[in-house]
Amino acid sequence: MLEGNVVRPDEAERQVLVLAGRQHGAVSWEQLTRVGLTAGWVRHRGTAALTKAIRPDPALTRSEAERRMVELIRAARLPTPETNVRIDGHEVDLVWREAKLVVEIDGYAFHSSRSSFERDRRKDQELRAAGDRVIRITWRQLTEESAAVIATLASALTRPARSRR
């Protein structure tokens, strides 16, 4: 906690550990939300700055479509997904692990060949077999039907995922 303009050593250490954990993937944004840090339940001076520093960065996306999708998700105040991570043996564009929800952003330029079409279907099948739900969103849907995209995501995020057997 701040005393005057100085952070007490124990509070500074806690904040640095939380930040380091987030940056190295040891602590997820969702875990921090559960303990109240990102939800504003922890009311110490400096918490807002720490929260801003550890918020997932849309710069971690690889394409304009992914960046737009993350911005759209944030604007709708939906939970922030992890981006471009490996799950169930596949790299995915967006994932909400607790909801077992994967979103893939498909631009026609990168997904128009027979081989990419077949690879995408195989990936979806393997993710579903592992218990994940997969939603594919096209560039046109993202740019021209953004309200429908958000409605679909909101519905999927509020609907409980089936437990794996």
NUSE-151202 format. One line per field, with one value per atom (N, C-alpha, C): residue in one letter; atom name; x, y, z. Coordinates in Angstrom, 2 decimals. Layout:
<sites>
res = c(A:...) .
atom = c(CA:...) .
east = c(X:...) .
north = c(Y:...) .
up = c(Z:...) .
</sites>
This chain:
<sites>
res = c(M:M:M:L:L:L:E:E:E:G:G:G:N:N:N:V:V:V:V:V:V:R:R:R:P:P:P:D:D:D:E:E:E:A:A:A:E:E:E:R:R:R:Q:Q:Q:V:V:V:L:L:L:V:V:V:L:L:L:A:A:A:G:G:G:R:R:R:Q:Q:Q:H:H:H:G:G:G:A:A:A:V:V:V:S:S:S:W:W:W:E:E:E:Q:Q:Q:L:L:L:T:T:T:R:R:R:V:V:V:G:G:G:L:L:L:T:T:T:A:A:A:G:G:G:W:W:W:V:V:V:R:R:R:H:H:H:R:R:R:G:G:G:T:T:T:A:A:A:A:A:A:L:L:L:T:T:T:K:K:K:A:A:A:I:I:I:R:R:R:P:P:P:D:D:D:P:P:P:A:A:A:L:L:L:T:T:T:R:R:R:S:S:S:E:E:E:A:A:A:E:E:E:R:R:R:R:R:R:M:M:M:V:V:V:E:E:E:L:L:L:I:I:I:R:R:R:A:A:A:A:A:A:R:R:R:L:L:L:P:P:P:T:T:T:P:P:P:E:E:E:T:T:T:N:N:N:V:V:V:R:R:R:I:I:I:D:D:D:G:G:G:H:H:H:E:E:E:V:V:V:D:D:D:L:L:L:V:V:V:W:W:W:R:R:R:E:E:E:A:A:A:K:K:K:L:L:L:V:V:V:V:V:V:E:E:E:I:I:I:D:D:D:G:G:G:Y:Y:Y:A:A:A:F:F:F:H:H:H:S:S:S:S:S:S:R:R:R:S:S:S:S:S:S:F:F:F:E:E:E:R:R:R:D:D:D:R:R:R:R:R:R:K:K:K:D:D:D:Q:Q:Q:E:E:E:L:L:L:R:R:R:A:A:A:A:A:A:G:G:G:D:D:D:R:R:R:V:V:V:I:I:I:R:R:R:I:I:I:T:T:T:W:W:W:R:R:R:Q:Q:Q:L:L:L:T:T:T:E:E:E:E:E:E:S:S:S:A:A:A:A:A:A:V:V:V:I:I:I:A:A:A:T:T:T:L:L:L:A:A:A:S:S:S:A:A:A:L:L:L:T:T:T:R:R:R:P:P:P:A:A:A:R:R:R:S:S:S:R:R:R:R:R:R) .
atom = c(N:CA:C:N:CA:C:N:CA:C:N:CA:C:N:CA:C:N:CA:C:N:CA:C:N:CA:C:N:CA:C:N:CA:C:N:CA:C:N:CA:C:N:CA:C:N:CA:C:N:CA:C:N:CA:C:N:CA:C:N:CA:C:N:CA:C:N:CA:C:N:CA:C:N:CA:C:N:CA:C:N:CA:C:N:CA:C:N:CA:C:N:CA:C:N:CA:C:N:CA:C:N:CA:C:N:CA:C:N:CA:C:N:CA:C:N:CA:C:N:CA:C:N:CA:C:N:CA:C:N:CA:C:N:CA:C:N:CA:C:N:CA:C:N:CA:C:N:CA:C:N:CA:C:N:CA:C:N:CA:C:N:CA:C:N:CA:C:N:CA:C:N:CA:C:N:CA:C:N:CA:C:N:CA:C:N:CA:C:N:CA:C:N:CA:C:N:CA:C:N:CA:C:N:CA:C:N:CA:C:N:CA:C:N:CA:C:N:CA:C:N:CA:C:N:CA:C:N:CA:C:N:CA:C:N:CA:C:N:CA:C:N:CA:C:N:CA:C:N:CA:C:N:CA:C:N:CA:C:N:CA:C:N:CA:C:N:CA:C:N:CA:C:N:CA:C:N:CA:C:N:CA:C:N:CA:C:N:CA:C:N:CA:C:N:CA:C:N:CA:C:N:CA:C:N:CA:C:N:CA:C:N:CA:C:N:CA:C:N:CA:C:N:CA:C:N:CA:C:N:CA:C:N:CA:C:N:CA:C:N:CA:C:N:CA:C:N:CA:C:N:CA:C:N:CA:C:N:CA:C:N:CA:C:N:CA:C:N:CA:C:N:CA:C:N:CA:C:N:CA:C:N:CA:C:N:CA:C:N:CA:C:N:CA:C:N:CA:C:N:CA:C:N:CA:C:N:CA:C:N:CA:C:N:CA:C:N:CA:C:N:CA:C:N:CA:C:N:CA:C:N:CA:C:N:CA:C:N:CA:C:N:CA:C:N:CA:C:N:CA:C:N:CA:C:N:CA:C:N:CA:C:N:CA:C:N:CA:C:N:CA:C:N:CA:C:N:CA:C:N:CA:C:N:CA:C:N:CA:C:N:CA:C:N:CA:C:N:CA:C:N:CA:C:N:CA:C:N:CA:C:N:CA:C:N:CA:C:N:CA:C:N:CA:C:N:CA:C:N:CA:C:N:CA:C:N:CA:C:N:CA:C:N:CA:C:N:CA:C:N:CA:C:N:CA:C:N:CA:C:N:CA:C:N:CA:C:N:CA:C:N:CA:C:N:CA:C) .
east = c(0.84:0.00:0.89:0.43:1.20:1.15:2.27:2.36:2.97:2.18:2.67:2.82:4.01:4.26:5.19:5.33:6.26:5.46:5.79:5.16:5.94:5.21:5.86:6.52:7.67:8.38:7.54:6.73:5.92:4.87:4.28:3.27:3.93:5.08:5.80:6.18:6.64:7.02:5.82:4.68:3.45:3.07:3.11:2.72:3.68:4.96:5.94:5.75:5.47:5.26:4.01:2.96:1.74:2.01:2.67:2.99:3.88:4.89:5.80:5.05:4.18:3.40:2.52:1.92:1.06:1.87:3.00:3.81:4.39:4.64:5.24:4.19:2.92:1.86:1.56:2.19:1.94:0.62:0.14:-1.12:-1.95:-3.17:-4.03:-4.84:-5.30:-6.17:-7.41:-7.95:-9.14:-8.84:-7.67:-7.31:-7.23:-6.64:-6.56:-7.94:-8.83:-10.19:-10.87:-10.65:-11.26:-10.83:-9.58:-9.12:-9.42:-10.02:-10.51:-9.57:-8.37:-7.44:-7.95:-8.37:-8.77:-10.21:-10.98:-12.38:-12.54:-11.44:-11.51:-11.88:-11.89:-12.24:-11.10:-9.87:-8.71:-8.57:-8.65:-8.68:-7.43:-6.33:-5.08:-4.63:-3.99:-3.42:-2.39:-2.40:-1.47:-2.10:-3.24:-3.89:-4.35:-4.88:-5.34:-4.19:-3.03:-1.87:-1.41:-1.40:-1.00:-1.99:-3.26:-4.28:-4.08:-3.83:-3.60:-2.36:-1.32:-0.06:-0.20:-1.05:-1.14:-2.28:-3.11:-4.22:-3.65:-4.24:-3.76:-3.73:-2.69:-2.45:-2.87:-3.73:-4.12:-2.95:-1.81:-0.64:-0.11:-0.58:-0.13:-0.86:-1.69:-2.36:-1.44:-1.77:-0.91:-1.52:-2.76:-3.38:-4.30:-4.63:-5.58:-6.93:-7.35:-8.63:-8.64:-7.56:-7.49:-7.49:-6.75:-6.72:-8.11:-8.81:-10.18:-11.11:-10.93:-11.78:-11.56:-10.31:-10.01:-10.58:-10.45:-11.01:-12.53:-13.17:-14.62:-15.05:-14.31:-14.59:-14.47:-13.42:-13.23:-14.34:-14.70:-15.75:-17.07:-17.30:-18.53:-18.42:-17.26:-16.98:-17.16:-16.79:-16.76:-15.41:-15.30:-14.01:-12.94:-11.75:-10.66:-10.08:-9.98:-9.41:-7.89:-7.30:-5.88:-5.79:-4.70:-4.55:-3.31:-3.46:-2.37:-1.61:-2.34:-1.75:-2.03:-1.28:-1.50:-2.48:-3.44:-4.41:-4.75:-4.75:-5.06:-4.26:-2.99:-2.10:-2.19:-2.98:-3.14:-2.95:-2.38:-2.35:-3.70:-4.30:-5.61:-5.53:-6.45:-6.45:-6.86:-7.99:-8.52:-9.04:-8.83:-9.37:-9.77:-10.89:-11.33:-11.26:-10.18:-9.95:-11.04:-11.46:-12.48:-13.80:-14.12:-15.36:-15.19:-13.94:-13.62:-14.10:-13.84:-14.29:-13.10:-13.04:-12.00:-12.66:-12.05:-12.52:-11.39:-11.69:-10.75:-11.26:-10.38:-10.73:-10.23:-11.14:-10.79:-10.92:-9.80:-9.82:-9.76:-10.50:-10.57:-9.19:-8.38:-7.06:-6.19:-6.34:-5.49:-6.18:-7.45:-8.20:-8.99:-8.53:-9.30:-8.82:-7.67:-7.18:-7.79:-7.78:-8.30:-7.54:-6.22:-5.42:-5.72:-5.87:-6.17:-7.59:-8.52:-9.89:-9.89:-9.19:-9.11:-8.40:-7.31:-6.56:-7.44:-8.21:-9.10:-10.16:-10.73:-11.75:-11.17:-9.96:-9.30:-9.01:-8.55:-8.26:-9.53:-10.64:-11.92:-12.34:-12.22:-12.61:-11.79:-10.49:-9.62:-9.89:-10.13:-10.46:-11.78:-12.78:-14.07:-13.96:-13.16:-12.97:-12.31:-11.52:-10.87:-11.79:-13.01:-13.98:-14.13:-13.44:-13.54:-14.67:-15.24:-16.21:-15.46:-15.77:-15.06:-16.05:-15.74:-16.52:-15.57:-15.95:-15.17:-15.88:-15.11:-15.65:-14.89:-15.62:-14.97:-14.72:-13.84:-13.55:-14.83:-15.64:-16.89:-17.83:-17.96:-18.79:-18.25:-16.95:-16.32:-16.55:-16.44:-16.53:-17.94:-18.78:-20.13:-21.24:-20.96:-21.97:-21.44:-20.75:-20.07:-21.04:-22.24:-23.21:-23.62:-23.80:-24.15:-22.99:-21.76:-20.59:-20.52:-20.71:-20.66:-21.80:-22.99:-24.11:-23.81:-23.20:-22.83:-21.80:-20.78:-19.75:-20.33:-21.15:-21.75:-22.58:-23.34:-24.16:-23.27:-22.23:-21.34:-20.60:-20.24:-19.51:-20.40:-21.68:-22.58:-23.16:-23.11:-23.60:-22.50:-22.78:-21.72:-21.20:-19.90:-19.29:-19.58:-19.75:-19.96:-18.67:-18.79:-17.58:-17.06:-15.74:-15.12:-15.35:-15.55:-15.81:-14.59) .
north = c(-1.17:0.00:1.23:2.28:3.52:4.29:4.78:5.68:6.95:8.01:9.20:8.86:9.05:8.69:7.49:6.73:5.60:4.31:3.29:1.98:1.20:0.64:-0.20:-1.38:-1.83:-2.93:-4.19:-4.57:-5.79:-5.66:-4.47:-4.26:-4.23:-3.60:-3.56:-4.97:-5.78:-7.15:-7.95:-7.78:-8.48:-8.08:-6.78:-6.30:-6.80:-6.80:-7.29:-8.78:-9.56:-10.99:-11.27:-10.52:-10.71:-10.36:-9.25:-8.85:-9.88:-10.34:-11.34:-12.64:-13.05:-14.26:-14.15:-13.00:-12.80:-12.80:-12.12:-12.02:-13.37:-14.24:-15.55:-16.65:-16.29:-17.26:-18.11:-17.82:-18.61:-18.24:-17.03:-16.54:-16.03:-16.50:-16.06:-14.83:-14.12:-12.97:-13.42:-14.60:-15.10:-15.39:-15.93:-16.18:-14.88:-13.86:-12.57:-11.97:-12.18:-11.70:-12.40:-13.72:-14.48:-13.96:-13.58:-13.09:-11.62:-11.00:-9.64:-8.54:-8.86:-7.80:-7.00:-7.69:-6.99:-6.48:-6.99:-6.56:-5.35:-4.85:-3.67:-3.96:-5.25:-5.58:-5.21:-5.32:-4.94:-3.43:-2.70:-1.24:-0.65:-0.74:-0.13:0.84:1.90:2.79:2.02:2.19:1.47:0.26:-0.21:-1.38:-1.11:0.10:0.43:0.36:0.90:0.87:-0.56:-1.37:-2.76:-3.51:-3.27:-3.92:-3.58:-2.32:-1.91:-2.58:-2.69:-3.28:-4.76:-5.48:-6.93:-7.33:-6.36:-6.69:-7.28:-8.37:-8.95:-7.90:-7.95:-6.93:-7.42:-6.67:-7.11:-7.15:-6.56:-6.62:-8.04:-8.95:-10.33:-11.11:-10.44:-11.09:-11.07:-11.89:-12.00:-11.38:-10.95:-10.42:-9.26:-8.51:-7.41:-7.95:-9.09:-9.68:-10.05:-10.66:-11.03:-9.79:-8.76:-7.52:-6.91:-6.86:-6.33:-7.16:-8.47:-9.35:-9.07:-8.96:-8.69:-7.33:-6.33:-5.01:-5.07:-5.84:-6.00:-6.69:-7.70:-8.42:-7.49:-6.69:-5.74:-4.70:-4.16:-3.15:-3.72:-5.00:-5.66:-6.08:-5.88:-6.25:-7.74:-8.53:-9.97:-10.34:-11.50:-11.92:-11.93:-11.50:-11.44:-12.83:-13.24:-14.56:-14.53:-15.70:-15.84:-15.87:-15.36:-15.31:-16.08:-16.76:-17.48:-18.37:-19.30:-20.25:-21.68:-22.60:-24.01:-24.61:-25.33:-26.04:-27.35:-28.40:-29.73:-30.05:-29.64:-29.96:-29.05:-27.99:-27.08:-25.64:-24.83:-23.40:-22.83:-22.04:-21.46:-19.94:-19.27:-17.81:-17.25:-17.70:-17.22:-18.41:-18.35:-19.43:-18.88:-19.38:-19.19:-20.59:-20.89:-22.26:-22.76:-21.93:-22.39:-22.69:-21.96:-22.19:-23.27:-23.73:-24.71:-24.23:-22.93:-22.30:-21.80:-22.20:-21.79:-21.01:-19.89:-19.11:-19.01:-19.34:-19.21:-18.13:-17.22:-16.14:-16.56:-16.67:-17.16:-16.08:-15.67:-14.80:-15.66:-15.29:-16.11:-16.27:-15.23:-15.29:-16.40:-16.70:-17.71:-19.05:-19.12:-20.36:-20.79:-20.43:-20.73:-21.95:-22.49:-23.66:-24.94:-25.98:-27.28:-27.78:-27.64:-28.15:-27.40:-26.07:-25.34:-25.64:-25.82:-26.20:-27.54:-28.53:-29.86:-29.78:-29.03:-28.89:-28.25:-27.22:-26.57:-27.53:-28.36:-29.31:-30.37:-30.84:-31.82:-31.22:-30.00:-29.30:-29.17:-28.75:-28.63:-29.97:-31.04:-32.36:-32.78:-32.54:-32.93:-32.08:-30.79:-29.93:-30.36:-30.65:-31.10:-32.44:-33.34:-34.64:-34.49:-33.43:-33.18:-32.43:-32.10:-31.45:-29.96:-29.39:-27.95:-27.65:-26.48:-25.99:-25.05:-25.10:-24.29:-23.43:-22.15:-21.22:-20.61:-20.65:-20.01:-18.74:-17.66:-16.36:-15.85:-15.40:-14.90:-13.40:-12.91:-11.47:-10.68:-11.16:-10.45:-10.42:-11.53:-11.54:-10.56:-10.55:-9.68:-8.21:-7.84:-6.43:-5.97:-6.87:-6.46:-6.94:-7.92:-8.48:-8.58:-7.55:-7.61:-7.82:-7.25:-7.44:-8.91:-9.57:-10.98:-11.83:-11.46:-12.17:-12.08:-10.88:-10.69:-11.45:-11.43:-12.17:-13.66:-14.19:-15.61:-15.92:-15.07:-15.30:-15.18:-14.17:-13.99:-15.21:-15.71:-16.90:-18.12:-18.30:-19.44:-19.34:-18.13:-17.95:-18.11:-17.87:-18.02:-19.43:-20.16:-21.54:-22.43:-23.22:-24.06:-25.07:-25.26:-26.28:-27.65:-28.62:-29.99:-30.47:-31.18:-31.71:-32.87:-33.05:-34.15:-35.43:-36.49:-37.79:-38.65) .
up = c(0.00:0.00:0.00:-0.62:-0.69:0.61:1.01:2.14:1.60:1.49:0.81:-0.66:-1.22:-2.62:-2.73:-1.67:-1.65:-1.46:-2.25:-2.11:-1.05:-0.08:0.93:0.24:0.72:0.06:-0.11:0.89:0.77:-0.32:-0.47:-1.52:-2.89:-2.99:-4.26:-4.70:-3.75:-4.07:-4.56:-3.90:-4.32:-5.73:-6.02:-7.34:-8.42:-8.13:-9.09:-9.34:-8.29:-8.45:-9.30:-9.06:-9.85:-11.30:-11.54:-12.91:-13.59:-12.91:-13.48:-13.78:-12.86:-13.09:-14.31:-14.51:-15.68:-16.97:-16.96:-18.17:-18.58:-17.63:-17.94:-18.04:-17.97:-18.15:-16.94:-15.80:-14.59:-13.94:-14.21:-13.65:-14.81:-14.93:-16.03:-15.61:-16.60:-16.36:-15.59:-15.92:-15.24:-13.77:-13.45:-12.06:-11.28:-11.89:-11.21:-11.00:-11.96:-11.81:-10.63:-10.53:-9.43:-8.07:-7.93:-6.63:-6.44:-7.45:-7.28:-7.71:-8.13:-8.50:-9.69:-10.75:-11.95:-11.87:-10.95:-10.83:-9.93:-9.38:-8.53:-7.09:-6.71:-5.33:-4.39:-4.91:-4.12:-4.27:-3.18:-3.24:-2.60:-3.32:-2.86:-3.94:-3.53:-4.53:-5.31:-6.60:-7.46:-8.13:-7.62:-8.20:-9.63:-9.88:-11.24:-12.23:-11.85:-12.75:-12.98:-11.92:-12.06:-12.95:-12.75:-13.57:-15.03:-15.33:-16.71:-17.28:-16.46:-16.92:-17.24:-16.52:-16.73:-17.65:-18.07:-18.98:-20.26:-20.77:-22.01:-23.13:-23.92:-24.93:-26.30:-27.00:-28.33:-29.30:-28.94:-29.80:-29.93:-29.08:-29.15:-30.24:-31.00:-32.11:-33.33:-34.30:-35.49:-36.73:-36.65:-37.86:-37.51:-38.51:-38.34:-37.88:-38.42:-38.03:-36.55:-36.08:-34.66:-33.78:-34.20:-33.42:-33.34:-34.46:-34.45:-33.57:-33.62:-32.81:-31.33:-30.90:-29.50:-29.09:-29.95:-29.64:-29.51:-30.39:-30.35:-29.05:-28.65:-27.41:-26.21:-26.19:-25.09:-25.06:-26.23:-26.30:-25.77:-26.01:-25.54:-24.08:-23.47:-22.08:-21.81:-22.81:-22.62:-22.02:-21.40:-20.85:-21.95:-21.60:-22.57:-22.80:-24.07:-24.35:-24.38:-24.32:-24.64:-26.16:-26.70:-28.15:-28.59:-29.72:-30.36:-29.38:-28.79:-27.85:-28.31:-27.77:-28.09:-27.09:-27.63:-26.80:-27.50:-26.73:-27.26:-28.52:-28.53:-29.64:-30.84:-30.76:-31.90:-31.47:-32.35:-32.09:-32.52:-31.64:-31.92:-31.84:-32.53:-32.54:-31.18:-30.66:-29.38:-28.58:-27.27:-26.43:-25.07:-24.59:-23.21:-22.61:-21.91:-21.44:-20.52:-19.57:-18.61:-19.30:-20.34:-21.09:-22.15:-22.33:-23.37:-24.73:-24.99:-26.22:-27.02:-28.27:-29.21:-30.33:-30.70:-31.84:-32.85:-34.07:-35.16:-36.11:-36.48:-37.41:-38.78:-39.74:-41.07:-42.12:-42.66:-43.83:-45.07:-46.10:-47.31:-47.96:-47.89:-48.52:-47.95:-46.67:-46.03:-45.87:-46.17:-45.93:-47.16:-48.36:-49.56:-50.33:-49.98:-50.71:-50.14:-50.94:-50.51:-49.28:-49.29:-48.17:-46.87:-46.93:-45.70:-45.23:-46.18:-45.83:-45.08:-45.63:-45.01:-43.65:-43.57:-42.32:-41.23:-41.60:-40.63:-40.12:-40.99:-40.56:-39.64:-39.95:-39.10:-37.72:-37.71:-36.45:-35.62:-36.25:-35.53:-34.94:-35.72:-35.24:-34.04:-34.08:-32.97:-31.73:-31.91:-30.77:-30.13:-30.97:-30.44:-29.74:-30.30:-29.67:-28.29:-28.12:-26.83:-25.87:-26.31:-25.43:-25.61:-26.61:-26.85:-27.84:-27.68:-28.66:-29.60:-30.89:-31.89:-32.64:-32.71:-33.52:-34.54:-35.79:-36.85:-37.28:-37.38:-37.74:-38.96:-39.95:-41.16:-41.04:-41.89:-41.93:-42.19:-43.14:-43.46:-42.26:-41.55:-40.35:-39.32:-39.15:-38.17:-38.50:-39.76:-40.15:-40.46:-40.96:-41.37:-40.45:-39.61:-38.72:-37.30:-36.85:-35.55:-34.39:-34.46:-33.38:-33.27:-34.41:-34.40:-33.87:-34.22:-33.72:-32.20:-31.67:-30.21:-29.53:-30.14:-29.56:-29.50:-30.55:-30.59:-29.50:-29.38:-28.36:-26.95:-26.72:-25.39:-25.01:-25.97:-25.72:-25.41:-26.20:-25.98:-24.65:-24.25:-23.00:-21.77:-21.92:-20.77:-20.68:-21.77:-21.77:-21.24:-20.23:-19.66:-20.67:-20.65:-21.49:-20.89:-21.72:-21.22:-20.60:-19.51:-18.88:-19.70:-19.68:-20.41:-19.63:-20.36:-19.72:-19.76) .
</sites>
